[in-house]
Amino acid sequence: MVVLNWNGRDYVLPCLDSLCAQDYPDLEIIVVDNGSTDGSVDLIKGRYPQIAVIENGANLGFAAGNNVGIRRASGDCVVILNPDTEPAAGAVSAMRRAIEKDRRYGACASKILLKFEPDLLDAAGIVVCPDGLSIGRGRLEAGARYGREEEVFFGSGCCVMCRREMLEDIKVGDDYFDESFFMYADDTDLGWRASLRGWRCIYAPDALVYHLHSASSEGYSPIKAFLVERNRIWLQVKYFPLMTICRGQVFTALRYFFQAYGAFAGRGAPGEFSKERSKGELAAILLRAWASALAGLPAALKKRRVIQKRRKISPGEISGLLRKYGVGAREIALKG
């Protein structure tokens, strides 16, 4: 169990309490701290002497921070967990039961509910787009609608169990998560790498996790908008066939149209963003994201060559995954 902490004083202790209450035997808990300055590390060490704490000394981001924890973890399965969550007592056991049902299951997605609106979903796995973007499956829908155990594209990085065998199979160099992403889209990137190697993901509806959404980062911040847009471009370049990339540009144009509508109509994430910032600032962020993505294109293409060389599925099967686990431009643009 890897919990990445960064100034989580206000919410990491309930998270760790919930982990200590799990019914899973011999649960290894590792807290990786990304240079917190709020005293949360001392609180964790004082209250949980049985929990291993790794101090990075700086904010390495979600990807690099979790990589540190994964390398330290000793189990044959590793759970990545956000510090602003509270897993129900049987969540880890439920994920383990589900992932053991088929050797092809390299990951297990949990059922993530909003902590203060527990009837609503944050994510029941993730859904993906042909331009690289992704969102929580069932986000802001009634959690009761997602009560069936079934295969999904991948689990949300908020809480996902990964088989160690899969992580070793899909890593590039020494990295599991792509550290150039820093944060956001890391789970989707891992999911595509796993899918190209033939791994599958099972969703366990009994693995309940309550999430204080975006507590560990600003919900509608400029840095989030920048990283989400930049990283989805790199993801597209790394994994998709050329024709899918071309079709993805049409999808992006439609998404931008609906996002612009949302910004002016006050709907979804664009509407929330525009309540505190101007539409011009949002456009400027998109331009900066594209500029940064283009600057990083040589590195992304280098990774593409490595990943595609090891691919086990065909371009047609990649398109099939987008159809099976996809979401429309309007829906993803106007989700909260």
C-alpha positions as CSV (number, residue, x, y, z in Angstrom):
1,M,0.0,0.0,0.0
2,V,1.6,3.3,-1.2
3,V,0.2,6.6,0.1
4,L,1.7,9.7,-1.4
5,N,1.6,12.7,1.0
6,W,2.2,16.3,0.3
7,N,1.0,18.8,3.0
8,G,-1.8,16.4,3.9
9,R,-2.1,17.4,7.6
10,D,-5.8,18.0,7.3
11,Y,-6.8,14.6,5.8
12,V,-4.0,12.0,5.7
13,L,-4.5,10.8,9.3
14,P,-8.1,9.6,8.7
15,C,-6.8,7.9,5.6
16,L,-4.1,6.0,7.6
17,D,-6.7,5.2,10.3
18,S,-8.8,3.5,7.7
19,L,-5.8,1.5,6.4
20,C,-5.0,0.4,9.9
21,A,-8.6,-0.8,10.2
22,Q,-8.4,-3.0,7.1
23,D,-9.2,-6.7,7.4
24,Y,-6.4,-7.6,5.0
25,P,-3.7,-9.6,6.8
26,D,-0.1,-8.3,7.0
27,L,-0.9,-5.1,5.1
28,E,2.3,-3.2,4.3
29,I,1.7,0.5,4.4
30,I,4.3,2.9,3.0
31,V,3.9,6.7,3.2
32,V,6.0,8.6,0.6
33,D,6.3,12.3,1.5
34,N,6.9,14.8,-1.2
35,G,8.6,17.5,0.9
36,S,5.7,18.5,3.1
37,T,6.1,21.7,5.2
38,D,2.9,21.4,7.3
39,G,4.2,19.1,10.0
40,S,2.2,16.1,8.6
41,V,5.3,13.9,8.5
42,D,5.9,14.3,12.3
43,L,2.3,13.6,13.0
44,I,2.4,10.4,10.9
45,K,5.6,9.2,12.6
46,G,4.3,9.9,16.0
47,R,0.9,8.2,15.6
48,Y,1.9,5.3,13.4
49,P,5.3,3.9,14.3
50,Q,4.4,0.7,12.4
51,I,4.1,2.6,9.1
52,A,7.2,3.1,6.9
53,V,7.7,6.7,6.0
54,I,10.0,7.7,3.1
55,E,10.9,11.4,2.9
56,N,11.8,12.7,-0.6
57,G,12.7,16.2,0.6
58,A,11.0,17.8,-2.4
59,N,7.7,17.6,-4.4
60,L,8.6,15.1,-7.0
61,G,5.0,14.9,-8.3
62,F,2.5,12.0,-8.3
63,A,4.4,9.9,-10.8
64,A,7.9,10.1,-9.4
65,G,6.7,10.0,-5.8
66,N,4.6,6.8,-6.3
67,N,7.5,5.2,-8.2
68,V,9.6,5.6,-5.0
69,G,6.9,3.8,-3.0
70,I,6.4,1.0,-5.6
71,R,10.2,0.3,-5.6
72,R,10.1,0.0,-1.8
73,A,7.0,-2.2,-1.6
74,S,7.5,-5.9,-1.2
75,G,4.1,-7.4,-2.0
76,D,3.0,-9.2,-5.1
77,C,0.3,-6.6,-5.4
78,V,0.6,-2.8,-4.8
79,V,-2.2,-0.5,-4.0
80,I,-1.8,3.2,-5.0
81,L,-3.9,5.4,-2.8
82,N,-4.5,9.1,-2.5
83,P,-4.0,10.6,1.0
84,D,-7.4,12.3,0.9
85,T,-9.3,9.0,0.8
86,E,-10.8,6.6,3.4
87,P,-11.2,3.0,2.2
88,A,-13.9,1.0,3.8
89,A,-12.7,-1.8,6.1
90,G,-12.9,-4.6,3.4
91,A,-11.7,-2.6,0.4
92,V,-8.2,-4.1,0.0
93,S,-9.5,-7.6,0.5
94,A,-12.3,-7.0,-2.1
95,M,-9.7,-5.8,-4.7
96,R,-7.5,-8.8,-4.0
97,R,-10.3,-11.3,-4.4
98,A,-11.3,-9.7,-7.7
99,I,-7.8,-9.5,-9.2
100,E,-7.1,-13.1,-8.4
101,K,-10.0,-14.3,-10.5
102,D,-7.9,-14.2,-13.7
103,R,-4.2,-14.1,-14.3
104,R,-4.8,-11.6,-17.1
105,Y,-6.1,-9.1,-14.5
106,G,-3.1,-6.8,-14.0
107,A,-5.1,-4.2,-12.1
108,C,-8.3,-3.8,-10.0
109,A,-10.3,-0.6,-9.9
110,S,-12.1,0.3,-6.7
111,K,-15.5,2.0,-6.3
112,I,-14.7,5.6,-5.4
113,L,-17.5,7.7,-3.9
114,L,-17.5,11.3,-2.9
115,K,-16.9,11.6,0.8
116,F,-19.5,14.3,1.5
117,E,-22.0,13.0,-1.1
118,P,-21.5,9.2,-0.7
119,D,-24.4,8.4,-3.1
120,L,-22.4,9.9,-5.9
121,L,-19.5,8.4,-7.7
122,D,-16.1,9.9,-8.2
123,A,-14.9,7.0,-10.3
124,A,-15.7,3.3,-11.0
125,G,-12.6,2.9,-13.2
126,I,-11.8,5.3,-16.0
127,V,-13.1,5.9,-19.5
128,V,-10.9,7.2,-22.3
129,C,-10.9,9.4,-25.4
130,P,-9.3,9.2,-28.8
131,D,-7.3,12.4,-28.1
132,G,-5.8,10.9,-24.9
133,L,-8.0,12.5,-22.4
134,S,-9.8,10.5,-19.7
135,I,-12.2,10.9,-16.8
136,G,-13.6,8.8,-14.0
137,R,-16.2,6.3,-15.2
138,G,-19.6,7.3,-13.9
139,R,-18.4,10.5,-12.4
140,L,-21.1,12.3,-10.5
141,E,-23.6,9.6,-11.2
142,A,-25.5,7.5,-8.7
143,G,-23.1,4.9,-7.2
144,A,-25.9,2.3,-7.1
145,R,-25.8,2.1,-10.9
146,Y,-22.3,0.7,-10.8
147,G,-22.8,-2.4,-8.7
148,R,-21.6,-5.1,-11.2
149,E,-18.2,-6.6,-11.2
150,E,-16.9,-6.2,-14.8
151,E,-13.8,-5.4,-16.8
152,V,-13.0,-1.7,-17.2
153,F,-10.2,0.2,-19.0
154,F,-8.2,0.8,-15.9
155,G,-8.5,2.0,-12.3
156,S,-8.3,5.6,-11.1
157,G,-5.0,6.5,-9.6
158,C,-7.0,7.7,-6.6
159,C,-7.1,4.0,-5.5
160,V,-6.0,1.1,-7.8
161,M,-4.5,-2.3,-7.1
162,C,-1.7,-3.3,-9.5
163,R,-0.2,-6.7,-9.8
164,R,3.6,-6.5,-9.3
165,E,4.1,-8.8,-12.3
166,M,2.2,-6.3,-14.5
167,L,4.2,-3.3,-13.2
168,E,7.5,-5.0,-13.9
169,D,6.3,-6.1,-17.3
170,I,5.2,-2.6,-18.5
171,K,7.8,-0.3,-16.9
172,V,10.0,1.8,-19.2
173,G,13.5,1.8,-17.9
174,D,13.3,2.0,-14.1
175,D,10.0,3.9,-14.1
176,Y,6.5,2.6,-13.6
177,F,4.6,5.9,-13.8
178,D,5.9,8.3,-16.5
179,E,7.7,10.9,-14.4
180,S,7.6,13.5,-17.1
181,F,3.8,13.8,-16.5
182,F,4.5,15.1,-12.9
183,M,0.8,14.5,-12.1
184,Y,-2.6,14.0,-13.9
185,A,-3.2,11.3,-16.6
186,D,-0.6,9.1,-14.9
187,D,-3.2,6.3,-14.3
188,T,-4.4,6.5,-17.9
189,D,-0.8,6.3,-19.2
190,L,-0.2,3.2,-17.1
191,G,-3.5,1.7,-18.3
192,W,-2.6,2.2,-21.9
193,R,0.8,0.6,-21.4
194,A,-0.8,-2.3,-19.6
195,S,-3.4,-2.7,-22.4
196,L,-0.8,-2.8,-25.1
197,R,0.9,-5.6,-23.3
198,G,-2.4,-7.5,-23.1
199,W,-3.2,-7.0,-19.4
200,R,-6.8,-6.4,-18.3
201,C,-8.4,-4.5,-15.4
202,I,-11.3,-5.7,-13.3
203,Y,-13.7,-3.4,-11.4
204,A,-14.6,-4.5,-7.8
205,P,-17.8,-2.7,-6.7
206,D,-17.4,-4.0,-3.1
207,A,-14.0,-2.2,-2.8
208,L,-15.5,1.1,-1.4
209,V,-13.3,4.2,-1.1
210,Y,-14.5,7.6,0.0
211,H,-12.7,10.5,-1.6
212,L,-12.4,14.2,-0.7
213,H,-12.1,15.1,-4.4
214,S,-9.1,17.2,-5.3
215,A,-8.2,18.0,-1.7
216,S,-4.6,17.3,-2.3
217,S,-4.5,19.6,-5.3
218,E,-6.7,22.6,-6.4
219,G,-9.9,21.4,-8.1
220,Y,-9.9,23.9,-11.0
221,S,-6.4,25.3,-10.8
222,P,-4.5,26.6,-13.8
223,I,-1.7,24.1,-13.2
224,K,-4.2,21.3,-13.3
225,A,-5.7,22.5,-16.6
226,F,-2.2,22.9,-18.0
227,L,-1.0,19.4,-17.0
228,V,-4.2,17.6,-18.0
229,E,-4.0,19.1,-21.5
230,R,-0.3,18.7,-22.0
231,N,-0.2,15.1,-20.7
232,R,-3.0,13.9,-22.8
233,I,-1.1,15.0,-25.9
234,W,2.0,13.0,-24.9
235,L,-0.2,10.0,-24.1
236,Q,-1.8,10.2,-27.5
237,V,1.6,10.3,-29.2
238,K,3.0,7.4,-27.1
239,Y,0.2,4.9,-27.7
240,F,-2.2,5.6,-30.6
241,P,-1.9,4.5,-34.2
242,L,-1.4,7.4,-36.7
243,M,-5.0,7.2,-38.0
244,T,-6.4,7.3,-34.4
245,I,-4.2,10.4,-33.7
246,C,-5.7,12.1,-36.8
247,R,-9.2,11.3,-35.7
248,G,-8.4,12.5,-32.3
249,Q,-7.8,16.0,-33.6
250,V,-11.5,16.1,-34.7
251,F,-12.5,14.9,-31.2
252,T,-10.3,17.6,-29.6
253,A,-12.0,20.3,-31.8
254,L,-15.4,19.2,-30.6
255,R,-14.3,19.0,-27.0
256,Y,-12.9,22.6,-27.2
257,F,-16.3,23.7,-28.6
258,F,-18.2,22.2,-25.7
259,Q,-15.6,23.5,-23.2
260,A,-16.1,27.0,-24.6
261,Y,-19.8,26.6,-24.3
262,G,-19.4,25.3,-20.7
263,A,-17.1,28.3,-19.8
264,F,-19.8,30.8,-21.1
265,A,-22.8,28.9,-19.7
266,G,-21.2,28.1,-16.4
267,R,-21.4,24.4,-16.8
268,G,-19.0,21.6,-15.8
269,A,-15.3,22.1,-15.1
270,P,-14.9,24.9,-17.6
271,G,-17.8,26.8,-15.9
272,E,-16.2,26.3,-12.5
273,F,-12.8,27.5,-13.8
274,S,-14.3,30.6,-15.4
275,K,-16.1,31.7,-12.2
276,E,-12.7,32.7,-10.8
277,R,-10.6,33.3,-13.9
278,S,-11.2,34.8,-17.3
279,K,-11.9,32.9,-20.5
280,G,-8.8,34.5,-22.0
281,E,-6.7,32.9,-19.2
282,L,-8.2,29.5,-20.1
283,A,-7.2,29.9,-23.7
284,A,-3.7,31.0,-22.7
285,I,-3.3,27.9,-20.6
286,L,-4.3,25.7,-23.6
287,L,-1.7,27.5,-25.7
288,R,1.0,27.0,-23.1
289,A,0.1,23.3,-22.8
290,W,0.4,22.8,-26.5
291,A,3.8,24.6,-26.5
292,S,5.1,22.4,-23.7
293,A,3.8,19.3,-25.3
294,L,5.5,20.1,-28.6
295,A,8.8,20.8,-26.7
296,G,8.5,17.4,-25.1
297,L,7.6,15.7,-28.4
298,P,11.1,14.2,-29.1
299,A,11.1,12.5,-25.7
300,A,7.5,11.2,-26.2
301,L,8.4,9.8,-29.6
302,K,11.4,8.0,-28.1
303,K,9.1,6.4,-25.5
304,R,6.7,5.5,-28.3
305,R,9.3,3.5,-30.1
306,V,10.1,1.5,-26.9
307,I,6.5,0.9,-26.1
308,Q,5.3,0.0,-29.6
309,K,8.1,-2.4,-30.1
310,R,6.7,-4.5,-27.1
311,R,3.1,-4.1,-28.1
312,K,1.0,-7.3,-28.1
313,I,-2.3,-6.0,-29.5
314,S,-3.0,-4.7,-33.0
315,P,-4.0,-1.2,-34.0
316,G,-7.5,-2.5,-34.6
317,E,-7.6,-3.7,-31.1
318,I,-6.5,-0.3,-29.8
319,S,-9.4,1.3,-31.7
320,G,-11.6,-1.4,-30.2
321,L,-10.6,-0.4,-26.6
322,L,-11.5,3.2,-27.4
323,R,-14.9,2.1,-28.6
324,K,-15.5,-0.2,-25.7
325,Y,-14.3,2.1,-23.0
326,G,-14.7,5.5,-24.7
327,V,-16.7,8.6,-23.8
328,G,-18.1,11.4,-26.0
329,A,-16.6,14.9,-26.4
330,R,-19.6,16.6,-24.9
331,E,-19.7,14.4,-21.9
332,I,-16.1,14.8,-21.0
333,A,-16.1,18.5,-21.7
334,L,-19.0,19.3,-19.4
335,K,-18.3,16.9,-16.5
336,G,-17.5,18.5,-13.2
